[in-house]
């Protein structure tokens, strides 16, 4: 597997993307295609997942602010009732 730098880069891409080492010998074209699909398949999952996570985070922040505003309004109402 580690005969050259490109061969090592190919194996590291496959290992990092969870595909493991291929069985048998592949041509350079097939290795390039495997590396290309490995990189872009991770990007196709990671980018939407990060967008979804960001959406959940924004919604959670919005709900926290909404609760905080409600508590503040209740406290102000309670203080007004106590003062009258």
N, C-alpha and C positions, 0 to 999 in steps of 0.2 A: 503494500500500500503506500509506503513513503519513499518511492524512488526519486521523486522530484518535487519541487515546490507546487506546480500545478496539480499533481496527483494528490498531494497532501491537502491542498485547498479544496479539491473536489470531495475528498473523504470528510474533511471537517465540515463542509456545507451539509453533506448528507447526515452526519452524526448530529450536528446542531439542530437540524430540522426534524430529527427523530426517525429518519428513514433507514438508518443503519447501512452497513456495507452491502453492496449488491453481490449477488451470486454470479460467478463467471466473469468473463472479460467483456467490456463494452468498448465500442469505438469512441473516438474523440467526439464525434457528433452526438452520439447518445449520451455521453458524459456531460456535454454542454447542455443538452436538452434537459437532462435530469437536474442539473444544478439550477438552470433557469426556472424550471417548474417548482423546485423546492423553495427557492427564494420568493417567487411570486405567490406561491400558495400560502406561505406564512404571512405575507403582506395582505393577501385577500382576507385572511381571518383576523389578523391583528388590528388592522385599521378600523374595520367596523366594530370590533370588540371595544377598542378604546373610545370610539365615538359613543357607543352605548353606555359605557361606564361614565363618560363625561356627562351624558344626559341624565343619568341617575344622580350624579353628584349635584348637578344644577338643581334638579327637582328637590333633593334633600335639603339644600340650602334655602330654597324658596319656602319649603314647609317649616323649617326652623324659624325663619323670619316672620312667617305668618303666625306661628304660635307665640312668638315673642311680642308681636303687635297685639294679639288678643289679651295676653297677660297684662300688658301695659294699659290697655283700655279698661280692663276689669279693675285694675288698681286705681286708675283715675276715677272711675265711677264710684268705687268704694270710698275714696277720699272725699268726693263731692257729697255723698250721702252722709258721711260722718260730720262734715262741716255745716250742713244745713240743719 
